[in-house]
Amino acid sequence: MIQTPYLLFLGDAPDPLAAKVAQGIRDWRPENSVGQFRMDGCKADMKLPDMTLAEAKAAGAKTLVIGVANRGGVISKAWKKVLIQALEEGFDLASGLHNLLGDEPDLVAVAEACGRTLHDVRVPAVDYPIADGTKRSGKRVLAIGTDCSVGKMYTALALDKAMQARGMKSTFRPTGQTGILITGDGVPLDAVVADFMAGSIEFLTPPNDDDHWDVIEGQGSLFHVSYSGVTLALIHGGQPDALILCHEPTRTHMRGLPGYKLPSLEEVRDLGLALARVANSECRIAGVSINTQHMGDEEAKSYCAEIEARFGLPCVDPFRHGADRLAEALEAF
C-alpha cells in the first residue's frame, strides 16, 4: 500500500494540465495532500502550500507522488536530484508514468540503501484475459470525450458520488494512473498489451447485481490520433449501457495536436454510439458533461443550457454544479 499523506511533486510542469495527476488527487483526496513541491519554471499550481522536502516531512508527508503526466510519461533528468533527495530524507516515491521508477538504476540503488519503496502504479498487476464479449449482468456507464483531459475522470467520480448519495448501487472503476492513486485500485489501461486491453476492462467490470452501476473512468478520445486505441478498448470491453459525452469548449485544437481541431459533440455521439452498439446494442447517451473551468458562472450556465436544448439531454459541469441530474438520468435507465 502507498503510504499517505502525500507531497505532490509538480516538477517543471509547463501548464496546469500537465499536472493533472496532482490536481486529481488534490480535488478528490484533499486529506492526503499535505503540500506541493515545484521546481523553477513550473507553470502549475494546486493552491497547496509550497514546501521543501524537510517541511513536508515535518508536516507528516510519507510519499512523494509524481503529479505530472507529461507526453510520453518520462522521468525528466531535471527531476532526479529532487527524487533522490526525497528518498534520502525518508520519503517513498509513487509514480504513474510509463517510465518506471523501478527501471531507473540510480533510484533503485538509493531506495534500497535507504530502505524506501518505489511504487509504480502503471504496472499491470494481473494477467488479463482476451475479451470475449460475453454479456454481463449489472449496468455500466462510460464517459467519452472530444479530446484528452476534458474531465472524463472528474465526471465519473462526481457521478459515482451523486449516485451513492441517491442510494443507488455504484462503483467507480479507475483505468488510469490518477484514478488508481485516488482509490488504490484499478487497471492501468494504457500500460496493458493491446490484445488484452478490452479484456482488462471486462475483468475490471465483472458480473454484478442487475441494479448495480460500474462507473468506468474514460481515457483518450476516439478522435485523438495518438490515444484512440484506449478509448475503443473501454467501449468494447466495458459494454456500456450508457455513455456520457464530455467536452471542454475553450480548446482551440486537440491536446498535443495543433493540426487537429476538436470534433463536435454530435460527431462524438454518433461514432461513440455506433462503436458501443457493436458490443451492446442497447447503449444510449445519458447526458453531457461540460468542463467549464475557464468560464465565468453565467457563461457556464448559458453554455450548458444551450447544449441541453441542442441534445435534449441533461447537461452540467459535474464538478462545478454536481452530477445529480446525470445520476437521475441513469436512475431512469
DRENFI-906891 format. One record per residue (C-alpha): z, x, y; residue in three letters. Coordinates in nm, 3 decimals. Each point is the difference from the previous one (the first is absolute). Example, Ala and Ser with C-alpha at 12.3 -4.5 7.8 and 13.67 -1.06 7.14 Angstrom:
# DRENFI-906891
pz 0.780 | px 1.230 | py -0.450 | resn ALA $
pz -0.066 | px 0.137 | py 0.344 | resn SER $
END
This chain:
# DRENFI-906891
pz 0.000 | px 0.000 | py 0.000 | resn MET $
pz -0.076 | px 0.114 | py 0.355 | resn ILE $
pz 0.324 | px 0.044 | py 0.188 | resn GLN $
pz 0.045 | px -0.192 | py 0.323 | resn THR $
pz 0.026 | px -0.001 | py 0.297 | resn PRO $
pz -0.314 | px 0.175 | py 0.119 | resn TYR $
pz -0.108 | px 0.230 | py 0.280 | resn LEU $
pz -0.359 | px -0.105 | py 0.071 | resn LEU $
pz -0.233 | px 0.295 | py 0.049 | resn PHE $
pz -0.284 | px -0.082 | py 0.239 | resn LEU $
pz -0.133 | px 0.355 | py 0.019 | resn GLY $
pz -0.291 | px 0.033 | py 0.241 | resn ASP $
pz -0.139 | px -0.350 | py -0.058 | resn ALA $
pz -0.296 | px -0.048 | py 0.238 | resn PRO $
pz 0.062 | px -0.373 | py 0.055 | resn ASP $
pz 0.246 | px -0.273 | py -0.104 | resn PRO $
pz -0.217 | px -0.119 | py -0.290 | resn LEU $
pz 0.013 | px 0.346 | py -0.154 | resn ALA $
pz 0.377 | px -0.052 | py -0.039 | resn ALA $
pz -0.029 | px -0.343 | py -0.163 | resn LYS $
pz 0.223 | px 0.104 | py -0.291 | resn VAL $
pz 0.286 | px 0.073 | py 0.239 | resn ALA $
pz -0.070 | px -0.318 | py 0.194 | resn GLN $
pz 0.013 | px -0.212 | py -0.314 | resn GLY $
pz 0.333 | px 0.149 | py -0.107 | resn ILE $
pz 0.146 | px -0.041 | py 0.349 | resn ARG $
pz -0.110 | px -0.364 | py 0.026 | resn ASP $
pz 0.097 | px -0.115 | py -0.351 | resn TRP $
pz 0.290 | px 0.232 | py -0.088 | resn ARG $
pz 0.158 | px 0.084 | py 0.338 | resn PRO $
pz 0.334 | px 0.057 | py -0.171 | resn GLU $
pz -0.156 | px 0.298 | py -0.180 | resn ASN $
pz -0.149 | px 0.157 | py 0.315 | resn SER $
pz 0.245 | px 0.239 | py 0.168 | resn VAL $
pz -0.248 | px 0.159 | py 0.238 | resn GLY $
pz -0.336 | px 0.170 | py 0.043 | resn GLN $
pz -0.117 | px 0.361 | py 0.006 | resn PHE $
pz -0.306 | px 0.066 | py 0.220 | resn ARG $
pz -0.189 | px 0.324 | py 0.044 | resn MET $
pz -0.177 | px 0.112 | py 0.319 | resn ASP $
pz -0.305 | px -0.214 | py 0.068 | resn GLY $
pz 0.119 | px -0.300 | py -0.199 | resn CYS $
pz -0.146 | px -0.322 | py 0.142 | resn LYS $
pz 0.206 | px -0.237 | py -0.214 | resn ALA $
pz 0.342 | px -0.137 | py 0.088 | resn ASP $
pz 0.209 | px -0.230 | py -0.219 | resn MET $
pz 0.250 | px -0.058 | py 0.283 | resn LYS $
pz 0.266 | px 0.165 | py -0.215 | resn LEU $
pz 0.224 | px 0.284 | py 0.117 | resn PRO $
pz -0.181 | px 0.334 | py 0.003 | resn ASP $
pz 0.212 | px 0.231 | py -0.213 | resn MET $
pz 0.010 | px 0.357 | py -0.114 | resn THR $
pz 0.057 | px 0.056 | py -0.368 | resn LEU $
pz 0.361 | px 0.093 | py 0.070 | resn ALA $
pz 0.058 | px -0.315 | py 0.207 | resn GLU $
pz -0.153 | px -0.219 | py -0.270 | resn ALA $
pz 0.212 | px 0.164 | py -0.267 | resn LYS $
pz 0.312 | px -0.062 | py 0.205 | resn ALA $
pz -0.109 | px -0.366 | py 0.039 | resn ALA $
pz -0.012 | px -0.038 | py -0.377 | resn GLY $
pz -0.373 | px 0.034 | py -0.076 | resn ALA $
pz -0.062 | px 0.115 | py -0.357 | resn LYS $
pz -0.381 | px -0.001 | py -0.033 | resn THR $
pz -0.275 | px 0.115 | py 0.235 | resn LEU $
pz -0.285 | px -0.247 | py -0.052 | resn VAL $
pz -0.349 | px 0.102 | py 0.103 | resn ILE $
pz -0.092 | px -0.303 | py 0.205 | resn GLY $
pz -0.357 | px 0.109 | py 0.071 | resn VAL $
pz -0.308 | px -0.137 | py -0.178 | resn ALA $
pz -0.280 | px 0.230 | py 0.114 | resn ASN $
pz -0.362 | px -0.013 | py -0.113 | resn ARG $
pz -0.015 | px 0.156 | py -0.346 | resn GLY $
pz 0.377 | px -0.003 | py -0.038 | resn GLY $
pz 0.056 | px 0.373 | py 0.045 | resn VAL $
pz 0.314 | px 0.202 | py 0.073 | resn ILE $
pz -0.076 | px 0.182 | py 0.322 | resn SER $
pz 0.074 | px 0.372 | py 0.014 | resn LYS $
pz 0.160 | px -0.067 | py 0.338 | resn ALA $
pz 0.266 | px -0.213 | py -0.173 | resn TRP $
pz 0.106 | px 0.258 | py -0.255 | resn LYS $
pz 0.263 | px 0.175 | py 0.211 | resn LYS $
pz 0.182 | px -0.330 | py 0.062 | resn VAL $
pz -0.026 | px -0.113 | py -0.362 | resn LEU $
pz 0.137 | px 0.328 | py -0.132 | resn ILE $
pz 0.279 | px 0.001 | py 0.256 | resn GLN $
pz 0.090 | px -0.358 | py -0.098 | resn ALA $
pz 0.040 | px 0.104 | py -0.363 | resn LEU $
pz 0.213 | px 0.295 | py 0.102 | resn GLU $
pz 0.223 | px -0.228 | py 0.209 | resn GLU $
pz 0.064 | px -0.234 | py -0.291 | resn GLY $
pz -0.263 | px -0.270 | py 0.029 | resn PHE $
pz -0.211 | px -0.135 | py -0.283 | resn ASP $
pz -0.367 | px -0.058 | py 0.088 | resn LEU $
pz -0.199 | px -0.318 | py -0.066 | resn ALA $
pz -0.372 | px -0.047 | py 0.050 | resn SER $
pz -0.276 | px -0.242 | py -0.082 | resn GLY $
pz -0.286 | px 0.237 | py 0.083 | resn LEU $
pz -0.279 | px 0.079 | py -0.244 | resn HIS $
pz 0.088 | px 0.367 | py 0.048 | resn ASN $
pz 0.311 | px 0.010 | py -0.219 | resn LEU $
pz 0.319 | px 0.178 | py 0.100 | resn LEU $
pz 0.025 | px 0.114 | py -0.360 | resn GLY $
pz -0.336 | px 0.179 | py 0.028 | resn ASP $
pz 0.121 | px 0.224 | py 0.284 | resn GLU $
pz 0.150 | px 0.315 | py -0.159 | resn PRO $
pz 0.204 | px 0.096 | py 0.307 | resn ASP $
pz 0.163 | px -0.344 | py 0.023 | resn LEU $
pz 0.069 | px -0.006 | py -0.373 | resn VAL $
pz 0.160 | px 0.345 | py 0.014 | resn ALA $
pz 0.228 | px -0.086 | py 0.291 | resn VAL $
pz 0.094 | px -0.337 | py -0.151 | resn ALA $
pz 0.099 | px 0.166 | py -0.327 | resn GLU $
pz 0.196 | px 0.272 | py 0.179 | resn ALA $
pz 0.187 | px -0.254 | py 0.213 | resn CYS $
pz 0.051 | px -0.261 | py -0.271 | resn GLY $
pz -0.202 | px -0.261 | py 0.189 | resn ARG $
pz -0.244 | px -0.265 | py -0.128 | resn THR $
pz -0.364 | px -0.055 | py 0.088 | resn LEU $
pz -0.108 | px -0.364 | py -0.027 | resn HIS $
pz -0.373 | px -0.071 | py -0.027 | resn ASP $
pz -0.036 | px -0.379 | py 0.003 | resn VAL $
pz -0.378 | px 0.012 | py -0.035 | resn ARG $
pz 0.019 | px 0.112 | py -0.361 | resn VAL $
pz -0.069 | px -0.280 | py -0.251 | resn PRO $
pz 0.303 | px -0.035 | py -0.225 | resn ALA $
pz -0.170 | px -0.215 | py -0.264 | resn VAL $
pz -0.301 | px 0.034 | py -0.228 | resn ASP $
pz -0.178 | px -0.306 | py 0.133 | resn TYR $
pz -0.234 | px -0.205 | py -0.219 | resn PRO $
pz -0.363 | px -0.081 | py 0.071 | resn ILE $
pz -0.022 | px -0.349 | py 0.149 | resn ALA $
pz -0.107 | px -0.274 | py -0.240 | resn ASP $
pz -0.011 | px -0.293 | py 0.242 | resn GLY $
pz 0.221 | px -0.226 | py -0.212 | resn THR $
pz 0.134 | px -0.289 | py 0.205 | resn LYS $
pz 0.375 | px 0.036 | py 0.064 | resn ARG $
pz 0.259 | px -0.264 | py 0.074 | resn SER $
pz 0.158 | px -0.007 | py 0.344 | resn GLY $
pz -0.167 | px 0.016 | py 0.340 | resn LYS $
pz -0.122 | px 0.290 | py 0.211 | resn ARG $
pz -0.092 | px 0.049 | py 0.365 | resn VAL $
pz -0.180 | px 0.303 | py 0.145 | resn LEU $
pz -0.067 | px 0.102 | py 0.359 | resn ALA $
pz -0.349 | px 0.139 | py 0.068 | resn ILE $
pz -0.111 | px 0.140 | py 0.333 | resn GLY $
pz -0.281 | px 0.083 | py 0.236 | resn THR $
pz 0.116 | px 0.364 | py -0.004 | resn ASP $
pz 0.268 | px 0.241 | py -0.119 | resn CYS $
pz 0.341 | px -0.010 | py 0.170 | resn SER $
pz -0.035 | px -0.348 | py 0.149 | resn VAL $
pz 0.329 | px -0.141 | py -0.132 | resn GLY $
pz -0.056 | px -0.091 | py -0.365 | resn LYS $
pz 0.333 | px 0.147 | py -0.113 | resn MET $
pz 0.190 | px -0.157 | py 0.290 | resn TYR $
pz -0.162 | px -0.334 | py -0.081 | resn THR $
pz 0.111 | px 0.025 | py -0.363 | resn ALA $
pz 0.357 | px 0.104 | py 0.086 | resn LEU $
pz 0.038 | px -0.271 | py 0.265 | resn ALA $
pz -0.150 | px -0.259 | py -0.234 | resn LEU $
pz 0.232 | px 0.092 | py -0.286 | resn ASP $
pz 0.298 | px -0.024 | py 0.237 | resn LYS $
pz -0.111 | px -0.342 | py 0.128 | resn ALA $
pz -0.068 | px -0.132 | py -0.350 | resn MET $
pz 0.342 | px 0.103 | py -0.127 | resn GLN $
pz 0.164 | px -0.158 | py 0.306 | resn ALA $
pz -0.172 | px -0.327 | py -0.097 | resn ARG $
pz 0.140 | px 0.025 | py -0.352 | resn GLY $
pz -0.335 | px 0.092 | py -0.155 | resn MET $
pz -0.019 | px 0.249 | py -0.286 | resn LYS $
pz -0.177 | px 0.313 | py 0.122 | resn SER $
pz -0.011 | px 0.376 | py -0.053 | resn THR $
pz -0.156 | px 0.259 | py 0.230 | resn PHE $
pz -0.221 | px 0.232 | py -0.209 | resn ARG $
pz -0.055 | px 0.337 | py 0.173 | resn PRO $
pz -0.325 | px 0.186 | py -0.059 | resn THR $
pz 0.030 | px 0.289 | py 0.247 | resn GLY $
pz 0.230 | px 0.278 | py 0.106 | resn GLN $
pz 0.178 | px -0.185 | py 0.280 | resn THR $
pz 0.069 | px -0.310 | py -0.207 | resn GLY $
pz 0.134 | px 0.216 | py -0.282 | resn ILE $
pz 0.228 | px 0.191 | py 0.241 | resn LEU $
pz 0.124 | px -0.333 | py 0.140 | resn ILE $
pz 0.073 | px -0.167 | py -0.335 | resn THR $
pz 0.035 | px 0.291 | py -0.241 | resn GLY $
pz -0.263 | px -0.130 | py -0.243 | resn ASP $
pz -0.371 | px -0.083 | py -0.029 | resn GLY $
pz -0.342 | px 0.146 | py -0.082 | resn VAL $
pz -0.147 | px 0.287 | py 0.207 | resn PRO $
pz -0.342 | px -0.156 | py -0.039 | resn LEU $
pz -0.216 | px 0.259 | py 0.171 | resn ASP $
pz 0.142 | px 0.269 | py -0.228 | resn ALA $
pz -0.090 | px -0.189 | py -0.318 | resn VAL $
pz -0.311 | px 0.113 | py -0.191 | resn VAL $
pz -0.283 | px -0.238 | py 0.093 | resn ALA $
pz -0.048 | px -0.154 | py -0.346 | resn ASP $
pz 0.366 | px -0.107 | py -0.005 | resn PHE $
pz 0.044 | px -0.129 | py 0.357 | resn MET $
pz -0.056 | px -0.367 | py -0.077 | resn ALA $
pz 0.210 | px 0.035 | py -0.315 | resn GLY $
pz 0.288 | px 0.143 | py 0.203 | resn SER $
pz 0.003 | px -0.316 | py 0.212 | resn ILE $
pz -0.003 | px -0.219 | py -0.311 | resn GLU $
pz 0.302 | px 0.207 | py -0.113 | resn PHE $
pz 0.168 | px -0.042 | py 0.340 | resn LEU $
pz -0.044 | px -0.378 | py -0.001 | resn THR $
pz 0.083 | px -0.113 | py -0.357 | resn PRO $
pz 0.022 | px -0.359 | py -0.125 | resn PRO $
pz 0.274 | px -0.192 | py 0.177 | resn ASN $
pz 0.140 | px -0.348 | py 0.063 | resn ASP $
pz -0.268 | px -0.246 | py 0.105 | resn ASP $
pz 0.160 | px -0.043 | py 0.344 | resn ASP $
pz 0.061 | px 0.371 | py 0.061 | resn HIS $
pz -0.214 | px 0.188 | py 0.253 | resn TRP $
pz -0.079 | px 0.370 | py -0.014 | resn ASP $
pz -0.068 | px 0.112 | py 0.358 | resn VAL $
pz -0.234 | px 0.296 | py -0.050 | resn ILE $
pz -0.021 | px 0.269 | py 0.265 | resn GLU $
pz -0.361 | px 0.043 | py 0.111 | resn GLY $
pz -0.181 | px 0.331 | py 0.044 | resn GLN $
pz -0.316 | px 0.116 | py 0.176 | resn GLY $
pz -0.282 | px -0.242 | py 0.075 | resn SER $
pz -0.306 | px -0.117 | py -0.190 | resn LEU $
pz -0.200 | px 0.106 | py 0.307 | resn PHE $
pz 0.149 | px 0.350 | py 0.034 | resn HIS $
pz -0.240 | px 0.243 | py -0.167 | resn VAL $
pz 0.283 | px 0.247 | py -0.067 | resn SER $
pz 0.255 | px -0.231 | py -0.158 | resn TYR $
pz -0.173 | px -0.313 | py -0.130 | resn SER $
pz 0.069 | px 0.091 | py -0.364 | resn GLY $
pz 0.374 | px -0.059 | py 0.019 | resn VAL $
pz -0.056 | px -0.340 | py 0.161 | resn THR $
pz -0.230 | px -0.115 | py -0.279 | resn LEU $
pz 0.247 | px 0.121 | py -0.263 | resn ALA $
pz 0.270 | px -0.215 | py 0.164 | resn LEU $
pz -0.229 | px -0.301 | py 0.010 | resn ILE $
pz -0.105 | px 0.019 | py -0.363 | resn HIS $
pz 0.325 | px 0.133 | py -0.146 | resn GLY $
pz 0.214 | px -0.236 | py 0.207 | resn GLY $
pz -0.205 | px -0.312 | py -0.077 | resn GLN $
pz 0.138 | px -0.157 | py 0.319 | resn PRO $
pz 0.035 | px -0.374 | py 0.032 | resn ASP $
pz 0.009 | px 0.043 | py 0.378 | resn ALA $
pz -0.133 | px 0.249 | py 0.253 | resn LEU $
pz 0.130 | px 0.060 | py 0.351 | resn ILE $
pz -0.247 | px 0.148 | py 0.248 | resn LEU $
pz 0.138 | px 0.281 | py 0.220 | resn CYS $
pz -0.145 | px 0.129 | py 0.327 | resn HIS $
pz 0.087 | px 0.219 | py 0.298 | resn GLU $
pz -0.219 | px -0.130 | py 0.286 | resn PRO $
pz 0.016 | px 0.296 | py 0.239 | resn THR $
pz -0.176 | px 0.246 | py -0.234 | resn ARG $
pz -0.336 | px 0.132 | py 0.119 | resn THR $
pz -0.102 | px 0.147 | py -0.336 | resn HIS $
pz 0.121 | px 0.048 | py -0.357 | resn MET $
pz 0.297 | px 0.233 | py -0.036 | resn ARG $
pz -0.137 | px 0.357 | py -0.025 | resn GLY $
pz -0.362 | px -0.123 | py 0.006 | resn LEU $
pz -0.124 | px -0.016 | py 0.362 | resn PRO $
pz -0.350 | px -0.087 | py -0.119 | resn GLY $
pz 0.112 | px -0.322 | py -0.171 | resn TYR $
pz 0.094 | px -0.321 | py 0.178 | resn LYS $
pz 0.258 | px -0.236 | py -0.145 | resn LEU $
pz -0.131 | px -0.298 | py -0.197 | resn PRO $
pz 0.076 | px -0.350 | py 0.118 | resn SER $
pz 0.278 | px -0.198 | py -0.163 | resn LEU $
pz -0.269 | px -0.232 | py -0.136 | resn GLU $
pz -0.169 | px 0.293 | py -0.176 | resn GLU $
pz 0.332 | px 0.108 | py -0.152 | resn VAL $
pz 0.071 | px -0.357 | py -0.108 | resn ARG $
pz -0.336 | px -0.051 | py -0.164 | resn ASP $
pz -0.020 | px 0.335 | py -0.181 | resn LEU $
pz 0.368 | px -0.005 | py -0.097 | resn GLY $
pz -0.024 | px -0.347 | py -0.150 | resn LEU $
pz -0.321 | px 0.080 | py -0.188 | resn ALA $
pz 0.157 | px 0.305 | py -0.162 | resn LEU $
pz 0.337 | px -0.167 | py -0.063 | resn ALA $
pz -0.166 | px -0.291 | py -0.178 | resn ARG $
pz -0.147 | px 0.242 | py -0.253 | resn VAL $
pz 0.354 | px 0.029 | py -0.143 | resn ALA $
pz 0.150 | px -0.330 | py 0.121 | resn ASN $
pz -0.245 | px -0.282 | py 0.073 | resn SER $
pz 0.273 | px -0.201 | py 0.175 | resn GLU $
pz 0.082 | px 0.259 | py 0.268 | resn CYS $
pz 0.024 | px -0.137 | py 0.356 | resn ARG $
pz 0.080 | px 0.128 | py 0.350 | resn ILE $
pz 0.357 | px -0.090 | py 0.099 | resn ALA $
pz 0.008 | px 0.121 | py 0.360 | resn GLY $
pz -0.072 | px 0.271 | py 0.253 | resn VAL $
pz 0.230 | px 0.281 | py 0.115 | resn SER $
pz -0.066 | px 0.164 | py 0.337 | resn ILE $
pz 0.153 | px 0.332 | py 0.104 | resn ASN $
pz 0.068 | px -0.065 | py 0.370 | resn THR $
pz 0.208 | px 0.309 | py 0.077 | resn GLN $
pz -0.237 | px 0.104 | py 0.281 | resn HIS $
pz -0.005 | px -0.348 | py 0.161 | resn MET $
pz 0.233 | px -0.175 | py 0.237 | resn GLY $
pz 0.183 | px -0.314 | py -0.111 | resn ASP $
pz -0.239 | px -0.252 | py 0.155 | resn GLU $
pz -0.311 | px 0.190 | py -0.108 | resn GLU $
pz 0.136 | px 0.018 | py -0.357 | resn ALA $
pz 0.074 | px -0.374 | py -0.012 | resn LYS $
pz -0.340 | px -0.085 | py 0.145 | resn SER $
pz -0.185 | px 0.223 | py -0.244 | resn TYR $
pz 0.184 | px -0.140 | py -0.303 | resn CYS $
pz -0.069 | px -0.356 | py 0.121 | resn ALA $
pz -0.370 | px 0.082 | py 0.034 | resn GLU $
pz -0.018 | px 0.141 | py -0.354 | resn ILE $
pz 0.195 | px -0.295 | py -0.138 | resn GLU $
pz -0.246 | px -0.246 | py 0.156 | resn ALA $
pz -0.294 | px 0.205 | py -0.126 | resn ARG $
pz 0.116 | px 0.014 | py -0.361 | resn PHE $
pz 0.213 | px -0.313 | py -0.034 | resn GLY $
pz 0.276 | px 0.215 | py -0.151 | resn LEU $
pz 0.344 | px 0.112 | py 0.121 | resn PRO $
pz -0.031 | px 0.318 | py 0.208 | resn CYS $
pz 0.301 | px 0.206 | py 0.110 | resn VAL $
pz 0.119 | px 0.350 | py 0.064 | resn ASP $
pz 0.260 | px -0.003 | py -0.281 | resn PRO $
pz 0.196 | px 0.294 | py 0.139 | resn PHE $
pz 0.013 | px -0.140 | py 0.352 | resn ARG $
pz 0.013 | px -0.374 | py -0.069 | resn HIS $
pz 0.128 | px -0.015 | py -0.359 | resn GLY $
pz -0.191 | px -0.097 | py -0.314 | resn ALA $
pz 0.146 | px -0.348 | py -0.051 | resn ASP $
pz -0.333 | px -0.178 | py 0.048 | resn ARG $
pz -0.172 | px 0.229 | py -0.252 | resn LEU $
pz 0.282 | px -0.064 | py -0.248 | resn ALA $
pz -0.034 | px -0.372 | py 0.061 | resn GLU $
pz -0.371 | px 0.020 | py -0.077 | resn ALA $
pz 0.071 | px 0.174 | py -0.331 | resn LEU $
pz 0.269 | px -0.254 | py -0.084 | resn GLU $
pz -0.275 | px -0.262 | py 0.005 | resn ALA $
pz -0.221 | px 0.190 | py -0.249 | resn PHE $
END
